[in-house]
Amino acid sequence: MAEPTRRRGKGRQDDGRSADQLFDRELDHLPPEVRWREWMNRVEATIFAASEPVGRETLARIVGRSCSIDLLIDDIREELRGRPYDLVAVAGGWKHLTRPAYADAIRAAVGASERTVDLTHSEVLVLMCVAYFQPITRGELSSFFGKEISRDLIGHLRGAKLIASGPRSPTPGAPYTYVTTKEFLLEFGLDTLRDLPDFEALEDAGLLSKDKLLAGEVLPEFSID
């Protein structure tokens, strides 16, 4: 009687070891310079192949434990100097992005990016307030601008995946709050919310007044349509 064929587990080899265990991260057999170059190639290839920003934890799986990912990224970016694209920290990871100087050429060749979000002036203002004051309710946004912020406006920002529902507010009725998303960071080229322009700098430039916003007043040039 033939011995039943044993099913191999996903990601397992014949000797029972996982594919991860067989993958050589350390490359101890290589000279230091060659090892560093191989790590650089692995990291750049992984980021190039990914459709979303690649985080530190993911990259740590393909390089040695002693490897500094930040130094590795710095060396890759140095080699890309002068190229029409760069390796950019965005949305908590790294992603290949073309340089702004070539935006017109890209649009002329292939049209606008599918990721381009068309926002009205009002939507930009509301999104700005969500970014700076999140988590924030629709009622609180309405009080900022002295005019009700419509569900349609919020719905468009949600549909564009720039904002999402946050925790329920502790105020009466427990309304939903709104927060920005990873897509918001990606759309505006931010690594984290800490990369938003400093509030004081915006006030100094006359672009935003925190006191007026909190008092329910908006500068004339920023009035909601």
C-alpha positions, 0 to 999 in steps of 0.5 A: 500500500502506497504511503499517503502523500503528505501535504506541505504547509504553506511557506515550508520546505521539505526539511520542515524549515520555513522559507524565512529561516532559509532566507539569508539576511545576515550574508556573513560570508560576504565582505562588508562592502559587498554585503552592504551593497546587497542589502541596498539592492534588496531594500531598493527592489522591495520598495520599487516593487511595492504599491504602498510605502514600505515600513521599517519592520518590513525592510528589517526582514531582508537585512542583517540585524546589525544593519542601520536601515536609516543609513542604508536609505541615505546611501540609496538616496545619495545614489539617486541624486540627479535622477528624476525620482527619489526615495521619500519617507511618506505615510510611515514608510518609504516610497519611490516618488518622481521629483516635482520638477517632472510633474508637467512632463508626466502629465503631458505623457500619461495624464493626471495621476489616478491618485490626484484628488480634486478638492474645493476650497471649502474641502481643503479648509475643512481637511486642514482643520481635521488635520490640526484638531483631530479627533473632531466632530462635524459640529465642532467643524461647523462652529469653527466656520460659523456655518454648518459643514454639510454631510456631503462635504464630509462624505466627499473627503471620506470617499477620497479616503482622506478622513475616516471616523475616529472615536465617539466624542464624549459630548452629549449624543456621542457623535462620531469624530473624524481623523485623517488617514494614511492616504492623507499622509500619502496624498500630501507627501507627509511621513507623519502628522508631525510634518504638518506646517507648524501652527505658529509659522502659519499664523506668522505668515497670516494664513491661519489664526488659531484664536479666530478658529477657536472663536468660530471666526474665519479670516475673510479669505478663508470663508466657507463657500 
